[in-house]
Amino acid sequence: MENLIRDLEVISAANEVTCEVKVSPENATGKSRKLYIESYGCQMNFSDSEIVASILAKEGFDTTSDVEKADLIFLNTCSIREKAEQTVRNRLNHVNGLKKKKPELLVGVLGCMAERLKSKLLEEEKIVDLIAGPDAYRDLPQLIAQVDDGAKAVNTFLSREETYADISPVRLNSNGVTAFISIMRGCDNMCSFCVVPFTRGRERSRDPHSIVDEAEALFAQGYREVTLLGQNVDSYKWSAEENNKARMEKMAVGATINFAQLLEMVANVSPDLRVRFSTSHPKDITDEVLHTMARYENICNYIHLPVQSGNSRILELMNRGYSREWYLDKIKSIREILGDDCGISSDMITGFCTETEEEHRETLTLMDEVEYDFSYMFFYSERPGTLAAKKFKDDIDLEVKKRRLQEIINKQNEHSLKRNQLDVGKTFKVLIEGNSKRSKAQMQGRNSANKVVVFEAPGRKKGEYVDVKITACTGGTLLGQIV
């Protein structure tokens, strides 16, 4: 279908937003109904779609990659920026055009946008049949049954316990090599610009044994890399209940597990299973985590550490819990413990409320000090209901925001190229993830620092580790040959 959005990265003309979109794959096992899921935004949403597919597979649904073949269409949505919500609204208008041709088609909205706009979408605009928030996916069979009976259905209850620990996700859009494992849900940080605490609820950590079990099962199925997911993985903390104590003692771990200990438990599944994690919060990542990374070769030498701004006053307005100086001290610890080859990436927001030109330049100078390998960069988009929307005026002109953003993008492009040029001549262990996007004659994978490496690999296949010597680079890719 011409309008089908496939696995791609959408970047607006002003570069203000990067919105990844993934579509459910074809999985025809003869079940009576077909489910089409389109997932927007962050890795947590993609992971949640795999949970949804697993729940509905037991209810008689196959997945399809063709929206026109679907009996049930779900858009798993993101509310982090206005642009993301508008993208979903445009998509809903298209989907409702399909419904006019196929009246029995069911349309549902899942995820953060469902949580934030439930009454507006369901009652005022009447453009969906079903709405389910991030903690309500177990209830989907009942909600679908309500719609089948002619009623609208909604569940946006936020749970303090739900982690979906017992559900084995159906791996959507999988390359068979890399997979996500959700280790916790929700967020207790009240960053003033962010809707996540309101759309995903309070933090709760998943049983570490279920996480290790999932990693072991993935490794047995041929996967060779897992990414541990959480809004703030460094806040992971799980306390054993009575019925888990025997197993805890057998595994020689304490009654309370923190993130550093969980990392070690997953790393010990196999030295051939790479472990990544996302996202870390600068105020919470500990030297214990860094030393654990240093001890295990299979814990990837890469940290995503969002700074958001290089100015301490703006960071305080954002309620980030650290200053510019504190953040730079943490970067210093990372370099000292993990070395200069450790990949570091960031998120940055420009044009936050009351930001001056001088404060904007402090973000640029912080970038010069850190020299990130890559970053996700945006201009500030006020989100209704957030602390910033309630307390501060969004007083920076849009054109100023866009100009400042472009300066940040230009700076990051310089640093990405510089960091990649430092890798030319070095040899890295690379996990092959599949064919290069540009040529089937070449393979691609990532090194430990999360950099994409493209190379010729005759006779090699996905899931193998190879040593690749870097011979050239662009700002976004390393090019090399197997040695």
C-alpha positions as CSV (number, residue, x, y, z in Angstrom):
1,M,0.0,0.0,0.0
2,E,1.4,3.4,-1.0
3,N,0.6,5.2,2.2
4,L,1.8,2.5,4.5
5,I,4.4,3.9,6.9
6,R,7.1,1.3,7.2
7,D,10.0,1.0,9.6
8,L,11.5,4.4,9.1
9,E,12.7,7.6,10.7
10,V,10.6,10.7,10.1
11,I,12.4,14.0,10.5
12,S,10.5,17.3,10.0
13,A,11.8,20.0,7.7
14,A,12.9,22.0,10.6
15,N,14.6,19.0,12.2
16,E,12.6,19.7,15.4
17,V,11.5,16.1,16.0
18,T,12.6,12.6,15.3
19,C,9.7,10.2,15.4
20,E,10.4,6.6,14.7
21,V,7.4,4.6,13.4
22,K,7.1,0.8,13.3
23,V,4.4,-1.4,11.8
24,S,3.4,-4.9,12.8
25,P,4.8,-7.6,10.6
26,E,2.9,-10.3,8.7
27,N,2.2,-13.3,10.9
28,A,-0.3,-15.6,9.2
29,T,-1.1,-18.7,11.3
30,G,-4.7,-19.0,10.2
31,K,-6.4,-17.2,13.1
32,S,-9.8,-15.7,12.4
33,R,-8.9,-12.0,12.8
34,K,-6.0,-9.7,11.8
35,L,-4.4,-7.1,14.0
36,Y,-2.4,-4.2,12.6
37,I,-0.3,-2.1,15.0
38,E,1.5,1.1,14.2
39,S,3.9,2.2,17.0
40,Y,5.2,5.7,17.4
41,G,7.9,7.3,19.5
42,C,10.2,5.6,22.0
43,Q,11.5,2.1,22.5
44,M,9.1,1.6,25.4
45,N,6.2,2.0,23.0
46,F,7.7,-0.6,20.6
47,S,8.2,-3.0,23.5
48,D,4.6,-2.4,24.7
49,S,3.3,-3.3,21.2
50,E,5.0,-6.7,21.5
51,I,3.1,-7.2,24.7
52,V,-0.2,-6.3,23.1
53,A,0.5,-8.7,20.2
54,S,1.2,-11.5,22.7
55,I,-2.0,-10.9,24.6
56,L,-4.1,-10.8,21.5
57,A,-2.5,-13.8,19.8
58,K,-4.2,-15.8,22.5
59,E,-7.5,-14.2,21.6
60,G,-7.4,-15.3,17.9
61,F,-5.5,-12.5,16.3
62,D,-2.7,-12.8,13.7
63,T,-0.7,-9.6,13.0
64,T,-0.6,-8.1,9.5
65,S,1.6,-5.5,7.8
66,D,-1.2,-4.4,5.4
67,V,-3.6,-2.0,7.1
68,E,-6.2,-2.8,4.5
69,K,-6.4,-6.4,5.6
70,A,-6.9,-5.5,9.2
71,D,-9.9,-6.3,11.3
72,L,-8.5,-4.3,14.2
73,I,-6.1,-1.3,13.9
74,F,-4.2,0.0,16.9
75,L,-2.0,3.1,16.9
76,N,0.4,3.0,19.9
77,T,1.0,6.6,20.5
78,C,3.4,9.2,21.9
79,S,2.6,12.5,23.6
80,I,6.1,13.7,24.3
81,R,5.8,16.5,21.7
82,E,3.0,18.3,19.8
83,K,4.4,17.1,16.5
84,A,4.1,13.5,17.6
85,E,0.5,13.9,18.5
86,Q,-0.3,15.7,15.2
87,T,1.3,12.9,13.3
88,V,-1.1,10.4,15.0
89,R,-4.1,12.6,14.4
90,N,-3.3,12.8,10.7
91,R,-2.9,9.0,10.6
92,L,-6.3,8.5,12.4
93,N,-8.0,10.6,9.7
94,H,-6.6,8.2,7.1
95,V,-7.6,5.1,9.0
96,N,-11.1,6.4,9.4
97,G,-11.3,6.7,5.7
98,L,-10.7,3.0,5.6
99,K,-13.4,2.5,8.1
100,K,-16.0,4.1,5.8
101,K,-15.2,1.4,3.3
102,K,-15.2,-1.4,6.0
103,P,-17.7,-0.4,8.8
104,E,-16.8,-3.5,10.9
105,L,-13.2,-2.4,11.2
106,L,-12.3,-1.6,14.8
107,V,-9.9,1.3,15.5
108,G,-8.1,1.8,18.8
109,V,-5.6,4.2,20.3
110,L,-3.0,2.9,22.9
111,G,-0.2,4.4,24.9
112,C,0.5,7.9,26.1
113,M,-1.8,9.9,23.8
114,A,-4.7,7.6,24.8
115,E,-3.9,8.3,28.5
116,R,-3.8,12.1,27.9
117,L,-6.7,12.6,25.5
118,K,-9.0,9.8,26.3
119,S,-12.3,11.8,26.6
120,K,-11.5,14.1,23.6
121,L,-10.7,11.2,21.3
122,L,-13.6,9.0,22.4
123,E,-16.4,11.4,23.2
124,E,-15.8,14.7,21.4
125,E,-14.1,13.8,18.2
126,K,-15.5,10.2,18.0
127,I,-12.7,9.0,15.8
128,V,-11.9,5.8,17.7
129,D,-13.8,2.8,19.1
130,L,-11.4,1.8,21.9
131,I,-8.8,3.5,24.1
132,A,-6.3,1.7,26.4
133,G,-3.6,3.3,28.4
134,P,-0.1,1.7,29.0
135,D,-1.2,-0.2,32.1
136,A,-4.5,-1.6,30.6
137,Y,-3.3,-4.0,28.0
138,R,-4.4,-7.1,29.9
139,D,-7.9,-5.7,29.6
140,L,-7.8,-5.5,25.8
141,P,-9.8,-8.8,25.1
142,Q,-12.7,-7.4,27.3
143,L,-12.5,-4.0,25.7
144,I,-12.6,-5.5,22.2
145,A,-15.6,-7.6,23.2
146,Q,-17.4,-4.4,24.3
147,V,-16.8,-2.9,21.0
148,D,-17.9,-6.0,19.2
149,D,-21.2,-5.7,21.1
150,G,-21.7,-2.2,19.8
151,A,-20.3,-0.1,22.7
152,K,-17.3,2.2,23.0
153,A,-14.6,1.0,25.3
154,V,-11.9,2.7,27.5
155,N,-9.5,1.8,30.2
156,T,-6.8,4.3,31.1
157,F,-6.3,3.2,34.7
158,L,-2.7,3.7,35.9
159,S,-1.4,0.9,38.0
160,R,1.2,0.9,40.8
161,E,1.9,-2.8,40.3
162,E,1.6,-3.7,36.6
163,T,4.9,-4.7,34.9
164,Y,3.7,-7.4,32.5
165,A,6.5,-9.6,33.9
166,D,4.6,-12.9,33.1
167,I,3.9,-12.1,29.4
168,S,6.3,-13.3,26.7
169,P,6.3,-10.6,24.1
170,V,5.7,-11.4,20.4
171,R,8.8,-10.0,18.7
172,L,7.6,-7.5,16.1
173,N,9.9,-6.1,13.4
174,S,12.6,-8.4,14.8
175,N,15.8,-9.0,13.0
176,G,16.2,-12.1,15.2
177,V,19.4,-10.7,16.7
178,T,18.5,-7.8,18.9
179,A,15.5,-7.5,21.3
180,F,14.1,-5.2,24.0
181,I,13.5,-6.3,27.6
182,S,11.4,-3.9,29.7
183,I,12.7,-3.9,33.3
184,M,10.5,-1.2,34.8
185,R,7.5,1.1,34.0
186,G,6.6,4.7,34.8
187,C,8.7,7.5,36.2
188,D,8.9,9.4,39.5
189,N,11.0,12.3,38.1
190,M,8.8,15.3,37.6
191,C,10.8,17.1,34.9
192,S,8.7,20.2,34.3
193,F,8.6,19.7,30.5
194,C,7.6,16.0,30.5
195,V,4.2,14.3,30.3
196,V,5.5,10.8,31.1
197,P,4.7,10.7,34.8
198,F,1.1,11.6,33.9
199,T,0.7,9.2,31.0
200,R,2.8,6.2,32.4
201,G,2.3,6.6,36.1
202,R,4.7,5.9,39.0
203,E,7.9,3.8,38.9
204,R,7.7,0.1,39.5
205,S,10.4,-2.4,38.9
206,R,10.0,-5.8,37.4
207,D,11.1,-9.1,39.2
208,P,14.8,-9.5,38.2
209,H,14.3,-13.3,37.8
210,S,11.7,-12.8,35.1
211,I,14.1,-10.4,33.3
212,V,16.9,-13.0,33.5
213,D,14.5,-15.7,32.3
214,E,13.5,-13.6,29.3
215,A,17.2,-12.9,28.5
216,E,18.0,-16.6,28.7
217,A,15.0,-17.5,26.4
218,L,16.1,-14.9,23.9
219,F,19.6,-16.2,23.8
220,A,18.3,-19.8,23.3
221,Q,16.3,-18.5,20.4
222,G,19.4,-17.1,18.7
223,Y,19.3,-13.5,19.9
224,R,22.7,-12.0,20.7
225,E,21.8,-8.6,22.1
226,V,19.3,-7.3,24.6
227,T,18.5,-3.7,25.5
228,L,17.1,-3.2,29.1
229,L,14.4,-0.5,28.9
230,G,13.1,1.9,31.5
231,Q,12.2,5.6,31.6
232,N,15.0,5.8,34.2
233,V,16.9,2.5,34.5
234,D,19.2,3.8,37.2
235,S,16.1,4.0,39.5
236,Y,15.6,0.2,39.2
237,K,15.1,-1.3,42.6
238,W,13.4,-4.6,43.4
239,S,12.8,-6.1,46.9
240,A,12.3,-9.8,47.3
241,E,9.1,-11.2,48.7
242,E,9.0,-14.4,50.8
243,N,8.4,-16.8,47.9
244,N,11.4,-15.5,46.0
245,K,14.0,-15.7,48.8
246,A,15.0,-19.3,48.1
247,R,15.8,-18.4,44.5
248,M,17.6,-15.3,45.5
249,E,19.8,-17.3,47.8
250,K,20.5,-19.8,45.1
251,M,21.6,-17.0,42.7
252,A,23.8,-15.6,45.5
253,V,22.2,-12.1,45.4
254,G,20.8,-10.0,48.2
255,A,17.2,-9.3,49.1
256,T,17.2,-6.0,47.2
257,I,18.5,-5.7,43.7
258,N,19.6,-2.3,42.2
259,F,20.4,-1.6,38.6
260,A,24.1,-2.4,38.8
261,Q,23.3,-5.8,40.2
262,L,20.6,-6.5,37.6
263,L,23.1,-5.6,34.8
264,E,25.5,-8.1,36.2
265,M,22.8,-10.8,36.4
266,V,21.9,-10.3,32.8
267,A,25.5,-10.1,31.7
268,N,26.1,-13.5,33.3
269,V,23.5,-15.2,31.1
270,S,26.3,-15.7,28.5
271,P,29.4,-13.8,27.5
272,D,28.0,-14.0,23.9
273,L,24.9,-12.0,24.8
274,R,25.5,-8.3,24.5
275,V,23.7,-6.1,27.0
276,R,22.7,-2.5,26.5
277,F,20.4,-0.2,28.5
278,S,18.3,3.0,28.0
279,T,17.7,5.5,29.5
280,S,20.0,6.8,32.2
281,H,19.3,9.9,34.3
282,P,22.3,12.0,35.1
283,K,21.3,12.5,38.7
284,D,20.9,8.8,39.3
285,I,23.6,6.9,37.4
286,T,26.2,5.6,39.9
287,D,29.8,4.7,39.8
288,E,28.7,1.2,40.7
289,V,27.0,0.9,37.4
290,L,30.1,2.2,35.6
291,H,32.4,-0.2,37.3
292,T,30.0,-3.1,36.5
293,M,30.1,-2.1,32.9
294,A,33.9,-2.0,33.0
295,R,34.1,-5.6,34.4
296,Y,32.0,-7.2,31.7
297,E,33.1,-7.1,28.1
298,N,29.6,-8.0,26.9
299,I,28.0,-5.0,28.7
300,C,28.2,-2.4,25.8
301,N,30.5,0.6,26.3
302,Y,27.7,3.1,25.6
303,I,25.6,5.4,27.7
304,H,22.7,7.6,26.7
305,L,22.8,10.4,29.3
306,P,20.3,13.2,28.4
307,V,21.5,16.6,29.5
308,Q,18.6,18.7,28.1
309,S,20.4,22.0,28.6
310,G,23.9,23.2,29.4
311,N,22.8,26.0,31.7
312,S,22.2,25.5,35.4
313,R,19.3,28.0,35.7
314,I,17.4,26.3,32.9
315,L,18.1,22.9,34.3
316,E,16.6,24.1,37.6
317,L,13.5,25.3,35.8
318,M,13.3,21.9,34.1
319,N,13.5,20.3,37.5
320,R,16.3,18.0,36.4
321,G,18.0,17.7,39.8
322,Y,21.5,18.5,38.7
323,S,23.6,21.5,37.6
324,R,25.9,21.9,34.6
325,E,29.0,21.3,36.8
326,W,27.5,18.1,38.3
327,Y,26.7,16.8,34.8
328,L,30.2,17.4,33.6
329,D,31.6,15.7,36.7
330,K,29.6,12.6,35.8
331,I,30.9,12.7,32.2
332,K,34.4,12.9,33.8
333,S,33.7,9.8,35.8
334,I,32.5,7.9,32.7
335,R,35.7,8.8,30.8
336,E,37.9,7.8,33.8
337,I,36.2,4.5,34.4
338,L,35.2,3.4,30.9
339,G,37.7,5.3,28.7
340,D,37.5,7.8,25.9
341,D,36.1,5.1,23.6
342,C,32.8,4.9,25.6
343,G,30.0,6.1,23.4
344,I,27.9,8.9,24.9
345,S,24.7,10.3,23.5
346,S,22.3,12.9,24.7
347,D,18.9,14.6,24.4
348,M,18.8,18.4,24.2
349,I,15.9,20.8,24.3
350,T,16.5,24.4,23.0
351,G,14.2,27.4,23.5
352,F,12.9,26.4,26.9
353,C,10.9,29.0,28.8
354,T,12.9,32.3,29.4
355,E,16.1,30.8,27.9
356,T,18.5,33.6,26.9
357,E,21.0,33.7,24.1
358,E,23.8,33.4,26.6
359,E,22.2,30.4,28.2
360,H,21.7,28.8,24.8
361,R,25.4,29.3,24.1
362,E,26.2,27.4,27.4
363,T,24.5,24.4,25.8
364,L,26.8,24.8,22.8
365,T,29.9,25.1,25.1
366,L,28.9,22.0,27.1
367,M,28.6,20.1,23.8
368,D,32.2,21.2,23.0
369,E,33.4,19.9,26.4
370,V,31.6,16.5,26.1
371,E,31.8,15.9,22.3
372,Y,28.8,13.5,22.1
373,D,28.8,10.7,19.6
374,F,25.3,11.6,18.6
375,S,22.2,13.3,20.1
376,Y,18.5,13.7,19.8
377,M,17.7,17.4,19.5
378,F,14.4,19.3,19.7
379,F,13.1,22.7,20.3
380,Y,10.7,23.1,23.3
381,S,7.1,22.1,22.7
382,E,4.8,22.9,25.6
383,R,2.7,20.0,26.7
384,P,-0.6,20.6,28.4
385,G,-0.8,19.5,32.0
386,T,3.0,19.5,32.6
387,L,4.5,21.6,35.4
388,A,6.1,23.9,32.8
389,A,2.8,24.6,31.2
390,K,1.3,25.5,34.6
391,K,4.2,27.6,35.9
392,F,6.0,29.2,33.0
393,K,5.2,31.1,29.9
394,D,6.4,29.6,26.6
395,D,7.9,32.9,25.6
396,I,10.6,32.1,23.0
397,D,9.6,32.9,19.5
398,L,9.3,29.9,17.2
399,E,11.8,31.2,14.7
400,V,14.3,31.8,17.5
401,K,13.8,28.2,18.7
402,K,14.4,26.8,15.2
403,R,17.5,28.9,14.7
404,R,18.9,27.8,18.1
405,L,18.1,24.2,17.3
406,Q,19.9,24.4,14.0
407,E,23.0,25.7,15.7
408,I,22.8,22.7,18.1
409,I,22.4,20.3,15.1
410,N,25.3,21.9,13.3
411,K,27.5,21.5,16.4
412,Q,26.5,17.9,16.9
413,N,27.2,17.1,13.2
414,E,30.7,18.4,13.7
415,H,31.3,16.3,16.8
416,S,29.8,13.2,15.4
417,L,32.1,13.4,12.4
418,K,35.1,14.1,14.7
419,R,34.3,11.2,17.0
420,N,33.9,8.8,14.1
421,Q,37.2,10.0,12.5
422,L,39.0,9.0,15.7
423,D,37.8,5.4,15.1
424,V,39.4,5.2,11.6
425,G,42.3,2.6,11.8
426,K,40.8,0.9,14.9
427,T,39.4,-2.6,15.0
428,F,36.0,-3.3,16.7
429,K,34.0,-6.4,17.5
430,V,30.8,-6.0,15.6
431,L,27.5,-8.0,15.9
432,I,26.0,-8.5,12.4
433,E,22.4,-7.4,12.4
434,G,21.6,-7.8,8.7
435,N,22.2,-6.3,5.3
436,S,23.2,-2.7,4.9
437,K,20.2,-0.5,4.1
438,R,21.9,0.8,1.0
439,S,23.3,-2.4,-0.5
440,K,22.6,-6.1,0.0
441,A,26.2,-6.8,-0.9
442,Q,27.2,-5.3,2.4
443,M,26.3,-6.2,6.0
444,Q,25.9,-3.9,8.9
445,G,26.0,-4.1,12.7
446,R,27.0,-2.0,15.7
447,N,30.1,-1.9,17.8
448,S,30.1,-1.7,21.6
449,A,29.8,2.1,21.5
450,N,26.5,1.8,19.5
451,K,28.0,3.1,16.2
452,V,26.7,1.6,13.0
453,V,29.4,-0.2,11.0
454,V,29.0,-1.2,7.3
455,F,31.3,-3.8,5.7
456,E,31.5,-6.5,3.1
457,A,31.0,-9.9,4.7
458,P,30.9,-12.8,2.2
459,G,29.8,-16.0,3.8
460,R,28.8,-14.3,7.1
461,K,25.3,-14.2,8.5
462,K,23.2,-12.3,11.0
463,G,24.0,-13.0,14.7
464,E,27.7,-13.6,14.1
465,Y,30.4,-11.5,15.8
466,V,33.2,-10.3,13.5
467,D,36.3,-8.1,13.9
468,V,36.1,-5.1,11.6
469,K,38.9,-2.6,10.9
470,I,37.5,0.9,10.2
471,T,38.9,2.3,7.0
472,A,36.6,5.4,6.5
473,C,33.6,7.1,8.0
474,T,30.8,9.6,7.6
475,G,29.2,11.6,10.4
476,G,26.8,8.8,11.0
477,T,28.5,5.6,9.9
478,L,31.8,3.7,10.2
479,L,33.0,1.9,7.1
480,G,35.4,-1.0,7.3
481,Q,36.5,-4.5,6.4
482,I,36.6,-7.8,8.3
483,V,40.1,-8.8,9.6
